[in-house]
Amino acid sequence: MSENFLPFALPEIGDEEINEVVDSLRSGWITTGPKAKRFEEDFSRFLGDENLHSIAVNSATSGLHLALEALGVGPDDEVIIPSYTFTATAEVVRYLGATPVFVDVEASTFNIDPKAFESAITARTKVVIPVHFAGLACNMTEILRIAYNHNIKVVEDAAHALPCKHNGEMIGTLKSDVTVFSFYANKTMTTAEGGMLVTANDDIAKRAKIMRLHGISRDAFDRYTSNKPSWSYEIVAPGCKYNMPDICAAIGIHQLKKLPSFLQKRELLAENYNEALNALPVILPPQPEAGSTHSWHLYPIRLKPDCGVSRDQFIERMAQLGVGCSVHFIPLHLQPYWRDTFNLEERDFPVSQALFEGEVSLPLYTKMTLEDQRKVIEAVNKVLNNG
Ligand SMILES: Cc1ncc(COP(=O)(O)O)c(C=O)c1O
């Protein structure tokens, strides 16, 4: 890769994060401890409700697994998810032996279609997992209404959606049962690997905390800081090893502080793209409605069929011009495991299929300069024969 190549995504890590990690390393407390606790408290405060339980884990995938486990999902249950998502949303359903039921999305938002969700409900449906694609909130008013009427639990996959508002309310504070965020390296904030499970429900929080650390009834920090001897604990379930180390939380504490300025930069880059690409043969990403905000984790454009190049050619030519692009997502109905195990057919997901065929995600991240962005815009114009 040439020195001038603009990668599709990069994290922005400053001295604050580096110094905090070094502090953890020097302190001797490198795994889950005081910084993970502080990060959790800061996170609830950031969402605007200190009474929420924020439970730091080592990935959003772990958080989704813990959420379904705490809701009692098991082999007899069905969990409704959009086909247009990353495999993590579906794989956690299989961890528990339950059946994922894939539904189509709305063309206008890339998000789960509430009507498709409602049509897929059976007596076995236990949970729905709406995914806020790219950082634009799903129609949560409808999803929560339908779920409530059918006694279905709601776990929001908010891997892309930090911070994001739906009708003026922060994702993470809605009336869902659980919301899960991701801090993977390319997300709107990072801890290298990590995630946060957020819930207002005390029982879910208690179960998730136990299950994130081996099913131990006391967490590691408590074991080493309380007056009871550290060897004294009980195993109450065959738990997981999903805790977030302090080294990661140290990064998260400072990334979270920077999130408002990160968002401003992302919004600026998105606005610039909206203006610059408006006249080209592409469909711009869906924009948030009044009262809602977009976290702009991704900037997904769609090439119009008459734009002169195929999606794959577009990505190849962008790379030749020094710009990394990506595709979000190859829908799960096309992935061999999901397709073959659950007999998924393209014709049952016409919207996801059409979105996928023309989708390209352009680079959008805080480390990009406006000059970098001009390079992307120029390249798009060249590839589409406009410049
Ligand atoms: C929609 C969605 N859900 C879940 C995940 C999993 O996140 P993590 O890598 O933190 O496990 C991702 C990761 O990109 C994602 O895009």
The ligand as an SDF file (V2000), in Angstrom:
LIG
                    3D

 16 16  0  0  0  0  0  0  0  0999 V2000
  -24.0380   -4.3160   13.4390 C   0  0  0  0  0  0  0  0  0  0  0  0
  -22.9290   -4.8890   14.2540 C   0  0  0  0  0  0  0  0  0  0  0  0
  -23.2220   -5.5880   15.3550 N   0  0  0  0  0  0  0  0  0  0  0  0
  -22.2690   -6.1130   16.1400 C   0  0  0  0  0  0  0  0  0  0  0  0
  -20.9380   -5.9640   15.8320 C   0  0  0  0  0  0  0  0  0  0  0  0
  -19.9030   -6.6150   16.6960 C   0  0  0  0  0  0  0  0  0  0  0  0
  -19.0910   -5.6950   17.3540 O   0  0  0  0  0  0  0  0  0  0  0  0
  -17.7820   -6.1870   18.1070 P   0  0  0  0  0  0  0  0  0  0  0  0
  -16.6740   -6.2660   17.0950 O   0  0  0  0  0  0  0  0  0  0  0  0
  -17.5190   -5.1330   19.1470 O   0  0  0  0  0  0  0  0  0  0  0  0
  -18.0730   -7.5070   18.7190 O   0  0  0  0  0  0  0  0  0  0  0  0
  -20.5780   -5.2450   14.6890 C   0  0  0  0  0  0  0  0  0  0  0  0
  -19.1670   -5.0680   14.3530 C   0  0  0  0  0  0  0  0  0  0  0  0
  -18.7640   -4.4260   13.4190 O   0  0  0  0  0  0  0  0  0  0  0  0
  -21.5920   -4.6940   13.8780 C   0  0  0  0  0  0  0  0  0  0  0  0
  -21.3010   -4.0140   12.7530 O   0  0  0  0  0  0  0  0  0  0  0  0
  1  2  1  0
  2  3  1  0
  2 15  2  0
  3  4  2  0
  4  5  1  0
  5  6  1  0
  5 12  2  0
  6  7  1  0
  7  8  1  0
  8  9  2  0
  8 10  1  0
  8 11  1  0
 12 13  1  0
 12 15  1  0
 13 14  2  0
 15 16  1  0
M  END
$$$$
